[in-house]
Amino acid sequence: MYSAIVDGTNGDVILNKVTATFLHTTIVAQGEVIDLTTHKGRTINLDAVSDKGRIEDLLRLTVKTDKPVMTGYERLKTKIYIPERDEDLIDRMSLDGQFAIGDIRFTNNEIQDHIDTLSHKAQESRNWRRGYRSFRAARNFHDGKQ
């Protein structure tokens, strides 16, 4: 579902609200798709939010593996910037925002066992509350670097 305004004189698009759903994740975005340079394509500026998504859904979009490396919930609020250049999308895209993941389970049982062991040892030594498995961060990702 979306609401947009298209400038018929130059093809620029203002996205008032775009609701995109894939698998078990919904992302709501607003922004613009505009022509800023003489390069082929358009520059994309979006503000995106996902409140009740699944990390495995996002990983399916970004990581080339048969199955996602982990499962769990995700929440994000980020600015997405994709300039018009002659490079692959993943090399042009930058994200600047906050994200949280929780109830994480690695799909490789051996890795999950190691994580569970580390978690158990940490809980014993620091008296951490049991069952805490979430992560919050604010990051700026650009050109594959943090």
CYANA upper distance limits for C-alpha pairs under 8 A (distance plus 0.5 A):
  1 MET  CA     18 VAL  CA      6.43
  1 MET  CA     19 THR  CA      5.76
  1 MET  CA     20 ALA  CA      7.44
  2 TYR  CA     15 LEU  CA      8.05
  2 TYR  CA     16 ASN  CA      8.02
  2 TYR  CA     17 LYS  CA      5.94
  2 TYR  CA     18 VAL  CA      4.72
  2 TYR  CA     19 THR  CA      6.64
  3 SER  CA     15 LEU  CA      6.72
  3 SER  CA     16 ASN  CA      5.82
  3 SER  CA     17 LYS  CA      5.77
  3 SER  CA     18 VAL  CA      6.95
  4 ALA  CA     13 VAL  CA      7.21
  4 ALA  CA     14 ILE  CA      6.02
  4 ALA  CA     15 LEU  CA      4.93
  4 ALA  CA     16 ASN  CA      5.83
  4 ALA  CA     17 LYS  CA      7.58
  5 ILE  CA     13 VAL  CA      6.18
  5 ILE  CA     14 ILE  CA      5.60
  5 ILE  CA     15 LEU  CA      7.09
  5 ILE  CA     16 ASN  CA      8.06
  6 VAL  CA     11 GLY  CA      6.72
  6 VAL  CA     12 ASP  CA      6.40
  6 VAL  CA     13 VAL  CA      5.03
  6 VAL  CA     14 ILE  CA      6.96
  7 ASP  CA     11 GLY  CA      5.74
  7 ASP  CA     12 ASP  CA      5.81
  7 ASP  CA     13 VAL  CA      6.80
  8 GLY  CA     12 ASP  CA      8.23
 10 ASN  CA     35 ASP  CA      8.49
 11 GLY  CA     34 ILE  CA      8.06
 11 GLY  CA     35 ASP  CA      8.49
 12 ASP  CA     32 GLU  CA      8.05
 12 ASP  CA     33 VAL  CA      6.37
 12 ASP  CA     34 ILE  CA      5.07
 12 ASP  CA     35 ASP  CA      6.99
 13 VAL  CA     32 GLU  CA      6.16
 13 VAL  CA     33 VAL  CA      5.60
 13 VAL  CA     34 ILE  CA      6.78
 14 ILE  CA     30 GLN  CA      8.47
 14 ILE  CA     31 GLY  CA      6.56
 14 ILE  CA     32 GLU  CA      5.01
 14 ILE  CA     33 VAL  CA      7.03
 15 LEU  CA     29 ALA  CA      8.39
 15 LEU  CA     30 GLN  CA      5.64
 15 LEU  CA     31 GLY  CA      5.55
 15 LEU  CA     32 GLU  CA      6.02
 15 LEU  CA     33 VAL  CA      8.23
 16 ASN  CA     30 GLN  CA      5.76
 16 ASN  CA     31 GLY  CA      7.20
 17 LYS  CA     28 VAL  CA      7.40
 17 LYS  CA     29 ALA  CA      6.28
 17 LYS  CA     30 GLN  CA      5.36
 17 LYS  CA     31 GLY  CA      8.44
 18 VAL  CA     28 VAL  CA      6.10
 18 VAL  CA     29 ALA  CA      5.63
 18 VAL  CA     30 GLN  CA      6.65
 19 THR  CA     26 THR  CA      7.36
 19 THR  CA     27 ILE  CA      6.38
 19 THR  CA     28 VAL  CA      5.02
 19 THR  CA     29 ALA  CA      7.05
 20 ALA  CA     26 THR  CA      6.11
 20 ALA  CA     27 ILE  CA      5.83
 20 ALA  CA     28 VAL  CA      6.90
 21 THR  CA     25 THR  CA      6.15
 21 THR  CA     26 THR  CA      4.77
 21 THR  CA     27 ILE  CA      6.92
 22 PHE  CA     26 THR  CA      7.07
 22 PHE  CA     57 ASP  CA      7.89
 23 LEU  CA     57 ASP  CA      7.00
 24 HIS  CA     53 GLY  CA      6.77
 24 HIS  CA     54 ARG  CA      6.81
 24 HIS  CA     57 ASP  CA      7.45
 25 THR  CA     50 SER  CA      7.97
 25 THR  CA     52 LYS  CA      7.30
 25 THR  CA     53 GLY  CA      4.65
 25 THR  CA     54 ARG  CA      6.28
 25 THR  CA     57 ASP  CA      7.11
 26 THR  CA     50 SER  CA      6.55
 26 THR  CA     51 ASP  CA      8.35
 26 THR  CA     52 LYS  CA      7.90
 26 THR  CA     53 GLY  CA      6.77
 27 ILE  CA     48 ALA  CA      7.01
 27 ILE  CA     49 VAL  CA      6.11
 27 ILE  CA     50 SER  CA      5.20
 27 ILE  CA     51 ASP  CA      8.41
 28 VAL  CA     48 ALA  CA      6.15
 28 VAL  CA     49 VAL  CA      5.85
 28 VAL  CA     50 SER  CA      7.00
 29 ALA  CA     46 LEU  CA      6.74
 29 ALA  CA     47 ASP  CA      5.91
 29 ALA  CA     48 ALA  CA      4.74
 29 ALA  CA     49 VAL  CA      6.90
 30 GLN  CA     46 LEU  CA      6.01
 30 GLN  CA     47 ASP  CA      5.98
 30 GLN  CA     48 ALA  CA      7.26
 31 GLY  CA     44 ILE  CA      8.17
 31 GLY  CA     45 ASN  CA      5.99
 31 GLY  CA     46 LEU  CA      4.80
 31 GLY  CA     47 ASP  CA      6.64
 32 GLU  CA     43 THR  CA      8.50
 32 GLU  CA     44 ILE  CA      6.39
 32 GLU  CA     45 ASN  CA      5.87
 32 GLU  CA     46 LEU  CA      6.93
 33 VAL  CA     42 ARG  CA      6.56
 33 VAL  CA     43 THR  CA      6.14
 33 VAL  CA     44 ILE  CA      5.06
 33 VAL  CA     45 ASN  CA      7.06
 34 ILE  CA     42 ARG  CA      5.73
 34 ILE  CA     43 THR  CA      5.75
 34 ILE  CA     44 ILE  CA      7.05
 35 ASP  CA     41 GLY  CA      7.65
 35 ASP  CA     42 ARG  CA      5.20
 35 ASP  CA     43 THR  CA      6.47
 35 ASP  CA     84 GLU  CA      8.46
 36 LEU  CA     42 ARG  CA      7.51
 36 LEU  CA     43 THR  CA      7.06
 36 LEU  CA     84 GLU  CA      8.41
 37 THR  CA     84 GLU  CA      7.84
 39 HIS  CA     84 GLU  CA      6.57
 39 HIS  CA     85 ARG  CA      6.48
 39 HIS  CA     86 ASP  CA      8.00
 40 LYS  CA     84 GLU  CA      7.08
 40 LYS  CA     85 ARG  CA      7.42
 40 LYS  CA     86 ASP  CA      7.84
 41 GLY  CA     84 GLU  CA      5.89
 41 GLY  CA     85 ARG  CA      7.94
 42 ARG  CA     83 PRO  CA      7.50
 42 ARG  CA     84 GLU  CA      5.59
 43 THR  CA     81 TYR  CA      8.08
 43 THR  CA     82 ILE  CA      6.22
 43 THR  CA     83 PRO  CA      4.94
 43 THR  CA     84 GLU  CA      5.42
 44 ILE  CA     80 ILE  CA      8.02
 44 ILE  CA     81 TYR  CA      6.20
 44 ILE  CA     82 ILE  CA      5.48
 44 ILE  CA     83 PRO  CA      6.83
 44 ILE  CA     84 GLU  CA      8.43
 45 ASN  CA     79 LYS  CA      7.75
 45 ASN  CA     80 ILE  CA      6.27
 45 ASN  CA     81 TYR  CA      5.30
 45 ASN  CA     82 ILE  CA      7.15
 46 LEU  CA     79 LYS  CA      6.13
 46 LEU  CA     80 ILE  CA      5.51
 46 LEU  CA     81 TYR  CA      7.10
 47 ASP  CA     77 LYS  CA      7.97
 47 ASP  CA     78 THR  CA      6.40
 47 ASP  CA     79 LYS  CA      5.07
 47 ASP  CA     80 ILE  CA      6.79
 48 ALA  CA     76 LEU  CA      8.16
 48 ALA  CA     77 LYS  CA      6.22
 48 ALA  CA     78 THR  CA      5.90
 48 ALA  CA     79 LYS  CA      6.73
 48 ALA  CA     80 ILE  CA      7.72
 49 VAL  CA     75 ARG  CA      8.08
 49 VAL  CA     76 LEU  CA      6.01
 49 VAL  CA     77 LYS  CA      4.96
 49 VAL  CA     78 THR  CA      7.12
 50 SER  CA     74 GLU  CA      8.10
 50 SER  CA     75 ARG  CA      5.78
 50 SER  CA     76 LEU  CA      5.64
 50 SER  CA     77 LYS  CA      7.11
 51 ASP  CA     74 GLU  CA      7.69
 51 ASP  CA     75 ARG  CA      5.19
 51 ASP  CA     76 LEU  CA      7.06
 52 LYS  CA     73 TYR  CA      7.29
 52 LYS  CA     74 GLU  CA      6.90
 52 LYS  CA     75 ARG  CA      6.55
 53 GLY  CA     57 ASP  CA      8.20
 53 GLY  CA     73 TYR  CA      6.20
 53 GLY  CA     74 GLU  CA      5.59
 53 GLY  CA     75 ARG  CA      6.76
 54 ARG  CA     58 LEU  CA      7.47
 54 ARG  CA     71 THR  CA      7.53
 54 ARG  CA     72 GLY  CA      6.21
 54 ARG  CA     73 TYR  CA      4.92
 54 ARG  CA     74 GLU  CA      5.79
 55 ILE  CA     59 LEU  CA      6.68
 55 ILE  CA     70 MET  CA      7.81
 55 ILE  CA     71 THR  CA      6.32
 55 ILE  CA     72 GLY  CA      6.06
 55 ILE  CA     73 TYR  CA      6.03
 55 ILE  CA     74 GLU  CA      5.77
 55 ILE  CA    101 ILE  CA      7.66
 56 GLU  CA     60 ARG  CA      6.65
 56 GLU  CA     68 PRO  CA      6.00
 56 GLU  CA     69 VAL  CA      8.15
 56 GLU  CA     70 MET  CA      6.69
 56 GLU  CA     71 THR  CA      5.54
 56 GLU  CA     72 GLY  CA      7.42
 57 ASP  CA     61 LEU  CA      7.30
 58 LEU  CA     62 THR  CA      7.05
 59 LEU  CA     63 VAL  CA      5.93
 59 LEU  CA     68 PRO  CA      6.41
 59 LEU  CA     69 VAL  CA      8.41
 60 ARG  CA     64 LYS  CA      7.69
 60 ARG  CA     65 THR  CA      8.19
 60 ARG  CA     67 LYS  CA      8.01
 60 ARG  CA     68 PRO  CA      6.68
 63 VAL  CA     68 PRO  CA      8.11
 67 LYS  CA    107 THR  CA      8.48
 68 PRO  CA    107 THR  CA      7.64
 69 VAL  CA    106 PHE  CA      6.27
 69 VAL  CA    107 THR  CA      5.91
 69 VAL  CA    108 ASN  CA      7.53
 70 MET  CA    104 ILE  CA      7.01
 70 MET  CA    105 ARG  CA      5.93
 70 MET  CA    106 PHE  CA      4.64
 70 MET  CA    107 THR  CA      5.77
 71 THR  CA    103 ASP  CA      8.32
 71 THR  CA    104 ILE  CA      6.06
 71 THR  CA    105 ARG  CA      5.76
 71 THR  CA    106 PHE  CA      6.88
 71 THR  CA    107 THR  CA      7.58
 72 GLY  CA    101 ILE  CA      7.31
 72 GLY  CA    102 GLY  CA      6.27
 72 GLY  CA    103 ASP  CA      5.57
 72 GLY  CA    104 ILE  CA      5.02
 72 GLY  CA    105 ARG  CA      6.93
 73 TYR  CA    101 ILE  CA      6.02
 73 TYR  CA    102 GLY  CA      5.89
 73 TYR  CA    103 ASP  CA      6.98
 73 TYR  CA    104 ILE  CA      7.80
 74 GLU  CA     99 PHE  CA      7.65
 74 GLU  CA    100 ALA  CA      6.08
 74 GLU  CA    101 ILE  CA      4.93
 74 GLU  CA    102 GLY  CA      7.15
 75 ARG  CA     99 PHE  CA      6.03
 75 ARG  CA    100 ALA  CA      5.65
 75 ARG  CA    101 ILE  CA      7.03
 76 LEU  CA     97 GLY  CA      7.96
 76 LEU  CA     98 GLN  CA      6.19
 76 LEU  CA     99 PHE  CA      4.67
 76 LEU  CA    100 ALA  CA      6.87
 77 LYS  CA     97 GLY  CA      6.14
 77 LYS  CA     98 GLN  CA      5.86
 77 LYS  CA     99 PHE  CA      6.86
 78 THR  CA     95 LEU  CA      6.71
 78 THR  CA     96 ASP  CA      5.88
 78 THR  CA     97 GLY  CA      4.38
 78 THR  CA     98 GLN  CA      6.54
 78 THR  CA     99 PHE  CA      8.33
 79 LYS  CA     95 LEU  CA      6.11
 79 LYS  CA     96 ASP  CA      5.65
 79 LYS  CA     97 GLY  CA      6.54
 80 ILE  CA     93 MET  CA      7.47
 80 ILE  CA     94 SER  CA      6.40
 80 ILE  CA     95 LEU  CA      5.35
 80 ILE  CA     96 ASP  CA      7.27
 81 TYR  CA     93 MET  CA      6.22
 81 TYR  CA     94 SER  CA      5.78
 81 TYR  CA     95 LEU  CA      7.05
 82 ILE  CA     89 LEU  CA      7.98
 82 ILE  CA     92 ARG  CA      6.06
 82 ILE  CA     93 MET  CA      5.04
 82 ILE  CA     94 SER  CA      7.03
 83 PRO  CA     92 ARG  CA      6.78
 83 PRO  CA     93 MET  CA      7.81
 85 ARG  CA     92 ARG  CA      7.84
 87 GLU  CA     91 ASP  CA      6.88
 87 GLU  CA     92 ARG  CA      6.98
 88 ASP  CA     92 ARG  CA      7.01
 89 LEU  CA     93 MET  CA      6.54
 90 ILE  CA    143 ASP  CA      7.94
 90 ILE  CA    144 GLY  CA      8.41
 91 ASP  CA    142 HIS  CA      8.25
 91 ASP  CA    143 ASP  CA      5.56
 91 ASP  CA    144 GLY  CA      7.45
 92 ARG  CA    142 HIS  CA      8.18
 92 ARG  CA    143 ASP  CA      6.97
 93 MET  CA    142 HIS  CA      7.01
 93 MET  CA    143 ASP  CA      7.48
 94 SER  CA    140 ASN  CA      7.80
 94 SER  CA    141 PHE  CA      5.98
 94 SER  CA    142 HIS  CA      4.82
 94 SER  CA    143 ASP  CA      7.31
 95 LEU  CA    139 ARG  CA      8.37
 95 LEU  CA    140 ASN  CA      6.16
 95 LEU  CA    141 PHE  CA      5.63
 95 LEU  CA    142 HIS  CA      7.04
 96 ASP  CA    138 ALA  CA      8.39
 96 ASP  CA    139 ARG  CA      6.64
 96 ASP  CA    140 ASN  CA      4.85
 96 ASP  CA    141 PHE  CA      6.92
 97 GLY  CA    138 ALA  CA      6.24
 97 GLY  CA    139 ARG  CA      6.43
 97 GLY  CA    140 ASN  CA      6.99
 98 GLN  CA    136 ARG  CA      8.10
 98 GLN  CA    137 ALA  CA      6.33
 98 GLN  CA    138 ALA  CA      4.76
 98 GLN  CA    139 ARG  CA      6.83
 99 PHE  CA    136 ARG  CA      6.50
 99 PHE  CA    137 ALA  CA      6.21
 99 PHE  CA    138 ALA  CA      6.91
100 ALA  CA    134 SER  CA      7.74
100 ALA  CA    135 PHE  CA      6.06
100 ALA  CA    136 ARG  CA      4.82
100 ALA  CA    137 ALA  CA      6.89
101 ILE  CA    134 SER  CA      6.09
101 ILE  CA    135 PHE  CA      5.80
101 ILE  CA    136 ARG  CA      7.10
102 GLY  CA    133 ARG  CA      6.10
102 GLY  CA    134 SER  CA      4.39
102 GLY  CA    135 PHE  CA      6.69
103 ASP  CA    133 ARG  CA      5.93
103 ASP  CA    134 SER  CA      6.78
104 ILE  CA    133 ARG  CA      6.99
104 ILE  CA    134 SER  CA      7.74
105 ARG  CA    112 GLN  CA      7.08
106 PHE  CA    111 ILE  CA      7.08
106 PHE  CA    112 GLN  CA      5.71
107 THR  CA    112 GLN  CA      7.84
108 ASN  CA    112 GLN  CA      6.80
109 ASN  CA    113 ASP  CA      6.52
110 GLU  CA    114 HIS  CA      6.95
111 ILE  CA    115 ILE  CA      6.79
112 GLN  CA    116 ASP  CA      6.57
113 ASP  CA    117 THR  CA      6.68
114 HIS  CA    118 LEU  CA      6.73
115 ILE  CA    119 SER  CA      6.50
116 ASP  CA    120 HIS  CA      6.51
117 THR  CA    121 LYS  CA      6.72
118 LEU  CA    122 ALA  CA      6.63
119 SER  CA    123 GLN  CA      6.62
120 HIS  CA    124 GLU  CA      6.76
121 LYS  CA    125 SER  CA      6.65
122 ALA  CA    126 ARG  CA      6.40
122 ALA  CA    127 ASN  CA      8.10
122 ALA  CA    128 TRP  CA      7.61
123 GLN  CA    127 ASN  CA      5.47
123 GLN  CA    128 TRP  CA      4.96
123 GLN  CA    129 ARG  CA      7.27
123 GLN  CA    130 ARG  CA      7.38
124 GLU  CA    128 TRP  CA      7.65
139 ARG  CA    146 GLN  CA      7.36
140 ASN  CA    146 GLN  CA      6.36
141 PHE  CA    145 LYS  CA      6.25
141 PHE  CA    146 GLN  CA      5.30
142 HIS  CA    146 GLN  CA      7.08
